[in-house]
Amino acid sequence: MDNVAYLLTCSDTSRDAFVLAKLDQSAKLRKEIGRLLNEWIEAEALAMLGDMIREIQHTTVAVQQPALPDFLQPRLRQPR
């Protein structure tokens, strides 16, 4: 509310300076939001790519190395 009171009482020159300062602040914030949005999108895309690669590798390994029947599975030595 302080800004409203100031704008109602200040000179035209001061009001113009105030408006320009707020437009400059707005432009800087818009630029920062755009930078953060791009960073967020890149992080999400890389996470999705990582999931896709993991899924492909697990699928490829499962296809290339079929499970052996139980009687061919190596026996683990029991600790003495």
N, C-alpha and C positions, 0 to 999 in steps of 0.2 A: 504494500500500500504506500510505502514511502516513495516509490517511483512515481506513482500516480500524483501524489501531492507535489512532488518536484516538477513534474511535467505541467501541472496546472499553474504553477507560479513562476517558472523560469522564462527567460527571454527566448525569442525565436532562434537566435544563434545557438544558445545552449541546448534548446530542444533539437535542433538539427544535428548538433554534435552528439547528443544522446542517441538519436535514431541511427546515425552512422556507426556509432560504437556498438549498438545492439545488432545491427546488420552484420558487422564484422565478426562479432561473437557468434552469431548464428551460422555464418559461413564456416568458421573454424570448427564449430561443433559438428556441422554436416560433414565436413571433410574427415573428422575423427571417426564419426559413426561409419562412414564409408570404408575407412581403413579397418576398423574393427569387424565390420561385416565381411569384408574380404578375408581377413584372418580367420574368422569363424568358419566360413565356407571352406577354406583350404583345409582346416583341421578336420572338419567333418568328412570331406572328400578323402583325405589320407586315411582316416579311420576306416571308412568304407572299403577303400582299396586294400588295406591290410586284412580286413575280414574276408574279402573276396580271394586274395592270394592264399590265405590260410585254408580256406574252403577248397580251393582248387588243388593245393598241395596235398591235403588230406584225402581228397577224392582220388587223385592220381596215385598216391601211395597205396591206397586200398585196392585200386584196380591192378596196379603193377605187382603187388605182393598179396596174392590171395592167401587166406588163412589155411594153414596145414591141418589135415585131419588130426584128431587127438592122438592117435597111435604114432604119428610122426613128430609130434611136438617134443622138443628136447626136455629131458627130465632134469629138474633142479635138484642139486645135492642138498640133502638135509644136513643142517649143522650138527656136529657131534657134541 
